[in-house]
């Protein structure tokens, strides 16, 4: 909602600074790209922007939204001892009570919170207000004119996955066993069903069959987004592929909606 309010202010005041309220562009990178994408498909953001630039992310990225913000709120409140504050009329503290307690905490204490983390998955991120809760993919495919009338530019790099690797991995590559362990960890944390089938599909996608010997450098290269570009499907997602596939799928949703 803070982004929506900021865009309302820009629309209402940009003319005073020489801008055009009918030519507003929102730009975001990574999580910012996901948020910019969500503005385009949100009912609250309707008509606020005419163009968007999404860099290395979209609302379809698996890390774009936190699926259970209440669990994070509970974990933070426990570490800050805010779950122990007395509630009204002797009851357990309400959400408002906990929020008030957290607001009284110094920023240094809040920055020191350590959330439970799962490799390759976000432990912290944005979530949607209840009135705007939606499935981003469904919203993009069924948004009518709300999504496709905005001019959209997307961008990504060939090294989206490099944040998941060590300096040694990047320089010298990955052995096949190491690659398989990474893939199994990612799939176990990112998916719920058909894990073995997904692993087989992803491993097949990340194998360069043109090279008879799987050299560590070749294995490392297949983790880049090149193999995702031609035909991006969920089973092709992996470290870095989740960003590339989600970004390309966002573009595909735009194309499909425009054709309807």
N, C-alpha and C positions, 0 to 999 in steps of 0.2 A: 504493500500500500504506500510505502514511502516513495517508491519510484513513480507510482501513479500520481501522487500528490505533486511531486516535483514536475512531472510532465504537464499537469494542469497549470502550474505556475508559469512554466515556459510558454505554453500556448496563450495564456492570458496576458503575458507581459513582454514577450520577445519582440513585438512590434516597436516597443519603446527603445529597443537597443538596435534597431535597424534590421531585425529578422522578420521572417515570414511565418506566421503561425500555421500556414497551410503547407509548409515544407519542412517539417521537423523530422530529423533523422536520429535514431537511437543506435548506439554502437556498444557492443559488448564483447569481451574476450573470456573464454573459458566459462566459469559460472556466470559471468556478466552476459555472455552470449545467450545462455539458457534463460536468464531473466528477461533479456530483450525479446527473445522469442515468445516468452509467456505473456509479455505485454501485448504482443500482436494478436494473440488468441484469447486474451482475457476480455470479458464483458466490461470490466472496469476501465480497460485501456482503449476501448473502441473510439476511433476518430482522433486519438491523441498524437499519433505519429503516422507519417506517410512513407517513411523509408526505414530500413533496418540493415545493419551490417553485423553479421554473426561470425566471430572468429574463434575457431577451435572449440566449438560447442553449439548445442541447441537444446531445446526443451526435451528432446528425445534422448539425450545423454543419460546413462544410468545414474550418474552422479548429480543430475540437474536438480532434483528435489529430494528432500529427506522424507522417506515414507512414513516414519513414526516420530513426529516432533515431540509428542508427549513423553516418549521414552527419554529423549534428550533432556527435556525440561526436568523430568524426575531425577535424572542422574546429576545434572548441574545443581539442582536444589539440595540434593543429599550431600554433595561435596561442600556446599556452602552452608549446610545445616539449616537451610530455610524450610525444610520439611518438618522441622521441630517447632516452628513458631506457633504460638497459640492462635487458634481460630476464633471466630466470633461465637459467642454463647457457649464456649467450652467445646466446640466441635473441632474436627480436624481442619487444618488450614485449607482454605480454598485456593483456587488458581490465582485470584486477586491478592490473597494474603502472601502467597509465595512470590508473586511478581513484585509486590511492594518490598518484600525482604531483599530480593535480588537487586532491586534498584538502589538500595541503601549500601550495597557492597562496593568497596573500592575497585576500580578497574583492574588494579594489579592482581587482586584476588580472583576476579573473573577470568583474567588471562591465564591464571595458573591452573584452571580446571583441565583435567586430563580425561577425555572421554574414551570409552571402550572403542577400540578401532579394529576393523577387519581389513586385511590387506586387499588393495585394489578397490575398496568401497569407501565412500565418504562417511566420516563420523560427524560432520558438521556441514550445514548448508541451508539454503532457503527452503521455505515451505509456503504453501498457498493459504490465504484466508479461506474460511469455510465457504463463504459465498462465491468464491472463485475456484473452488476445488474442481478438478477436471482431469481426465486422461489426456495428456497433450497430443498424442497421436490421433485419438478420436476427434479431438477439437479441431486439429488442423485439417483433417479429411472431411469434416462435416461443418465447417465454419461458414459456408456460403461465401459471401463477399468479404467477410471480416478479415481473412488471412491473405487471400490472393491479391487484394487491391493494394496492398503495401508493396513497394518495390523492395526486393530482397537481394542482398549480396552475401555470399558465404565464402569463407576462406579457411584453409587449414595448412599444416606443414607436413613434410614427410617424416618428421621426428616426433609425432605426438606421443609415442610410447616411451620416449627416452627418460621421462621422469621416473619410470618404474624400474630402470636399470641402474646398476652401479657404474662408476667410471670404467672399471675393468671390463664389464660386459660390453659397454659401448666401444671400447678400444679393441678388444680381442675377440668379441663375439660370444656365442652361447653354445655349449655342447648340447647334443640332442636330449640327453637325460635331464639336463637343467631346464631346457625349454619345456619339456613335458611336465616337470614339476610345477613350473610357473603357470602353465596352462591349467593344470588340474586345480591349483589353488584358486586361480581366477574363476574358473567355472563353478567350483564348489561354493564360492562366496557370492557369485552373481546370479546363479540359477537355482531352481528348486527341484525340477523334475528332469528326467532323461539325461543325467549327467554324463554317462558313458557315451551315449550317442552324440551329444554335443562335443565332448572331447574328441571323438573320432573325426567328426566333421571339421573341427577347428584345426586339429593336427594335420589333417589332409590339406587344408587350405594354406597352412603355414609351412608346407614342405615344397621346396623348389624341385619339382620332378625333372626339370631339364638338366639338373646337375647330379650325376650318379653318386658323388661323395658329398655328404652333408657337412660342409666345412662350417666351423663356428661363425665366421663372418657372414656366410650365406644365410645361416639360421637367423642371425641378428637382423639382416636386411628384410626378411620376410615378416618381421614384426612391424614394419613400417606400413603406411596406409595404402601402398601401391596395389596390393592384392584385393583391397576392398572396393576400389573405385569402379571397376568394371561391372560388378554385380553384387551389391551390398545386401546381405541378408543377416538376420540375427545370429545364425550359426557361424558367421564369419567374424563375429566380434571377439576381441581379445584386448590385451593391453595396448592402448592407443587406438585399436580398431573401434572401441566403443565410441570414442570421440569422432573419428572419421565417419563411421557408419551412421551415427546419429545425425551428423551434420548433413551428409548426403541424403539421408532419409527425409530430413526436413525439406530439402529441395525437391525431393520426389513427391512429397505430400502436396507441396505448392503446385507442382506440375499436374498432379492428378486432380486436384480440386479445380484448377483452371480449365481442365478438359471437360468437367461435368457441367 
